Amino acid sequence: YWAACTAYKPLVKQLSIAINNYPINFIQYEISTNEGNDFIEKYNYKSVPSMFLLNNKGTIINRWNRVPQLNELLKLINK
């Protein structure tokens, strides 16, 4: 999984910068950390890399095995 995650890092950084102008909290976990393991257990996923859009209650709105485009996130948030 490491090569895929490394390849996605520039895209993830671009997305995290782009969402600064919107009411979105961007949180990134490495799966090898305690926080990453807790997230894996809570949301029961194994695919790496994965991106999740959660509401403020922690419910999954959508998930991707790629980096989503900003307009995809905004469409889901503005529903």
N, C-alpha and C positions, 0 to 999 in steps of 0.2 A: 504494500500500500504506500510505502514511503515515496516512491518515484511519482506516483499520481498526485499525492498531496503537495510535493515540492513543485510540480508543474502548475498546480492551481494557485500557489501562493500569490503571484502577481495579480491574478484575477480577483482573488479574495480581497487583497489590499485595495484595488480599484473600487470594488463594490463598497467596502467599509468607508472609504472616503466619500463616495457618491451619496450614501445614505445619511451623511451628517446633516443635511438640510431637511430631513424628514423625521417624524416622530417614531424612529426605529432605534432600538438598542441593539447594537451589534456585539455579540459575544462569541469568542472563538475559543475552542478547546482542542488541545492535543489529546488524542485517545490514550496516550501513555501516562497521563496525569490522573490523580485521584478525581478531579472534577470531570475529566473526560470519561473515566470509568463510571462515575455516578450518572452522567448523562446517557451513556450507552445502556445502562441497566434501566433507567427510568423510561426511555423511549424505545427500548428493545430494537436496536438496529445494529447491523454489522457491516454495512457497505461504507467504504472509505474511498474518497472523501464524500461527505454528505453535508448538505445544507438544509436547515430547517427554518421555517417561519412559524413562530409561536405567537399566540395572542398573550395578553397580559396575565392570563390565568394559567399559562403553560400548556395550553391545548395546541396541538399541531394543526396549523392551517394548511401547510403544504410542505413537502420535502423534495429535495433534488439530489441526484448523484452527480451533479455538476454545479457550477456557479451560475445562478440565475441572473438574468438581466434586471436592471433596476426597474424597468417598466413592468416586468412580471410581478415584482414585489408590490409595487404601487397599485396595480390592478386588484390584487388580493386584499390589500389593506383598505382600499377605498370602497369595497363592496358594501 
